[in-house]
Amino acid sequence: MRYLHTMVRVADVDASLDFYCNKLGMKEVRRQENQQGRFTLIFLAAGQDESRGRAESAPLLELTYNWDPEAYSGGRNFGHLAYEVDDIYQTCQSLMDKGVTINRPPRDGYMAFIRSPDGISIELLQKGTPKEKAEPWASMPNTGSW
């Protein structure tokens, strides 16, 4: 398992980039806009990681900007921790065998969500390309929230 990123939701992209980049010295390494989902993802690397050419392999900060305004309270602006795993199905099965609820099963062979005992959302992502869709995952419903 490899730590990938931490996601926080932001209300103002310009103010956030000013803070994280201009004030903290982080560097934007990639951006993704999703028209259908109505959100923008901006990935930032620590300045030192970026200057050493490690930006894509270092842990990143993901800023998520939802185009439709939403008030974030009670920590809702914090999104999730993300880890890359070698085998999403094996990892989820092992977690289930240990009593962990899979809140968002890896129906797509790529992404799953679980929660820590304190309610922290954790995203698990398949390393490389998605695995072929497989049961029981493909038809497993969501449980709770993530």
N, C-alpha and C positions, 0 to 999 in steps of 0.2 A: 504494500500500500504506500502511496506517495501523496503527501499533502499538496493540494493544488492552490486553493484560494479561499478567501473569506469574502462574503458578499454583504454589502450594505446598500440600502435604498437611499437615494438622494432626491431632494425636492428641487434643487437648482443645480444644473450641470455646471454652469459657469462658476458659481460660488464654490462648488465642490472641487472643481479642477484647480481653481485659484488656491484653495487651501492645501489640497494634497500635492499638487505639482509645484506651484510657485512658492509656497511657504514650507512644505515638508520636503520638497526636493524629489518627489516621485516622478516617474516618467510614464506617459501613456504608451503602451506597447501594442494594443489592438482595440478595435471598436467594432461592435456589431449592432446593426439596427434591425429590428424585427417589426415590419409593417403590420403583419397579421396580429401579433401579440401586443402591439403598441407599446414597445419598450426599447430602450437602448442600453447596451452593456458596454462599459468602458473598463478595460483591464489596465491596472497600474503596477509597475514594478518599483522597488526601492531604487533610488538613484545609483547606489553602489552596484546592485545586481545588473542594472541596465548598462552601466559603463564597462562592466566586465564581460558583457556579451552573454549573460546568464538570464536575461529577462524572461524568456519563454520557459526556462526550466526551474526558475526560482518560484517560491510561493507568491501569488499575486493578490492584489486587492481588486475586487470586482465592484464597480459602482453600477447600480441598477437604477435607471431613471424610467419610471412608468409615465407614459405620456398623459394619462388621465390623472388629474390631481387626486391625491389621497393623503389624509392626515395620518402620520405615523406616531403612534403612542405606545407606551408600555413595551418598548424595545422592538416594535414591529419594523423599525428601520434596519435592524440587524437581520440579515437573511439566513445564511447558513455557512457551515464549514464544508469544504469539498475535498474528497480523496479519490485518487485514481487507483483502481484495483485490477489485478491480472485477470480475474474471471468473475464477472458480476453475478452470475448465477450461483457459483460455488460460494462466493462471499455471502450472498443473501441467504442461502440455505444454511450455512454455518451459523449465521446470526440468528436465524429462526430456531435452529436446534438449541441455541443458548437462551431462548426466551425473548429475543428482540423482535418487536413488531416491525414489519416492513410496511411503512405508511404509504409509500408510492412504489409499487413493485416495478421491476425492470421489464415492463411489457415490450419495450422497444429494443431490448438487448443491450441497452447502453446506460440508462440512468435509473437510479433508485434513491429513495429518501427514507431515513430512519430518524429517530429522536433519541437524544441522551436522556438519562433519568431526570435531568433538570429541564427538559423540554427544548434543548438546543437542536435545531434541525441540521442533519448531516446528509450531504449529497454524496452518493457513490457513483463514480463514472467508470465505465469499461475502458481499459487501456486500449488504445488503437481504434480499430473500427468496431462498430456494434456487432454483437454476436447475433446469430440467426435467432428469430423469435422462437420461443419454446415454452411448452407448458411445464409447470402450472402457471408460470409467470405471465404468459400472453393474455390469459383471461382472468387473472387475479385482480379483484377490485382494490381501490384505494381504501385505506383505513385511517380515520382521523384526519389530521392535517399535518402538513410538513412545512 
